């Protein structure tokens, strides 16, 4: 497989997302404090790019440094004059991580992996036989992701990241609501599985 073919697979699997930035047109969230200390992150469900969550209201993610929680207030709106920083949603496209291409790619990808004796569910790592092919795409993936490139406080929707925790595959069936970038670790992920909400904290 050529790098261009891998990029074609990635394009097929892209998901809509919205990057949250201090400037823009669509008021989408409020950011208060720092993820490493007292923190509050409020974002509107109407700004979520995917149709998985259909109720209108606001999510409130809070953390005291060690414990984090998320709640949903149905029918609530964002505060007109918040104490924190207003963030605006900028529509974008979220490229999939390599793990997603391996697991969910077309028959062409699956034949390629079989020829390399690499199980589709095996996370990508330095033992992969054709790293030269994958690394071309990895550079593009990293360039478009504010986790590496900066430029956004958080993202709503899109693809989740293959952390070393090893839970990427089990989270495919859930909906990523938000993922924070600004302020560094812990990075927070807000998830929905049906009506159930939970927060995951990621550290290196």
Secondary structure, DSSP 8 states (H G I E B T S, - for coil): --HHHHHHHHHHH-EEEEEEESSSSEEEEEEEE-TTSSEEEEEEGGG-SSTT----EEEEEEE-SS-EEEEEEET----TT-SSEEEEEEEEEE---HHHHHHH--HHHHHHHHHTT--TTS---TT-TTHHHHHHHHHHHHHT-HHHH---SEEEES-----TTS-HHHHTTSEEEEEE-TT-SSEEEEEEETTEEEEEEE--
